[in-house]
Amino acid sequence: MGTRALIITLDGPAGAGKSTVARRLADKLGLKFLDTGAMYRAFTWAALERAVDLRDSAALVRLIRGCLLDFDRGRVMLDGWDITDEIRAERVTKNAVFLADPPAVREELVRLQREFGREGGLVTEGRDQGTVVFPDADFKFYLDAAIDVRAQRRVEELKKRGEPATLKEISSGIADRDDRDRRRQVGALKVPEGAIIVDTSRMTIDEVVNELLERIREASR
């Protein structure tokens, strides 16, 4: 099986390590990497910066269609501006739900994601990549981890950015987000049919990447 046409999806809840693992996996296989979480964050950041009403789905769709989003060597570029660091702020995280929930907005972002992966050769991560966006993907993985582990990872990330955060606050936020993601009307978080489930709670990033690579190689022999 040639890797250039592959589509590999990684789904799972926040803090399971999807973005880092997907990026490294793509590098190992020489494939493109699509960070859908960064996509949602980028447009959330744009809406906040441009004072777009987050409850107006039509306005959000117009915003998305009017922006040029690109991923350049691991950097997130919006209309030529590098916003890689800005989209990791907690205010963006808390407001991303306004782009994730409305069906019309989600449909627009799914369209962009499918366009990005139209020619294959892609590793993509998110909540609905193996269920909605690329249901016929060659390999589907579902990464999970205990809430306390995921919360601790987020706290450490925020501390590195100089943003105050408590484990209790972040744990509560993650639990609420998990619940919203699983109850979402469109693109709900769930294990894709045929997906390989990997619990990353006690694994390093390298261990997770190696586990996925081995699964892919086994199936490709």
KASULJO-V870722 format. One record per backbone hydrogen bond with DSSP energy under -1.0 kcal/mol. CO is the residue of the C=O (numbers start at 1). NH is the residue of the N-H. If there is no record, write none. Layout:
co;nh
CO;NH
CO;NH
This chain:
co;nh
3;6
6;122
7;138
7;139
8;124
9;141
10;126
11;143
13;16
17;21
18;22
19;23
20;24
21;25
22;26
23;27
24;28
25;29
26;30
26;31
32;123
34;36
34;125
35;39
36;40
37;41
38;42
39;43
40;44
41;45
42;46
43;47
44;48
45;49
46;50
47;52
53;56
56;60
57;61
58;62
59;63
60;64
61;65
62;66
64;67
68;79
70;77
72;75
75;72
76;83
77;70
78;81
81;78
83;87
85;88
86;89
89;93
90;94
92;96
95;98
96;99
96;100
97;101
102;106
103;107
104;108
105;109
106;110
107;111
108;112
109;113
110;114
111;115
112;116
113;117
115;118
117;120
121;32
122;8
123;34
124;10
125;36
128;132
128;133
129;134
134;137
139;9
140;196
141;11
142;198
144;200
146;150
147;151
148;152
149;153
150;154
151;155
152;156
153;157
154;158
155;159
156;160
158;163
159;162
166;170
167;171
168;172
169;173
170;174
171;175
172;176
173;177
174;178
175;179
176;180
177;181
178;182
179;183
181;189
192;195
196;142
198;144
200;203
204;208
205;209
206;210
207;211
208;212
209;213
210;214
211;215
212;216
213;217
214;218
215;219
216;220
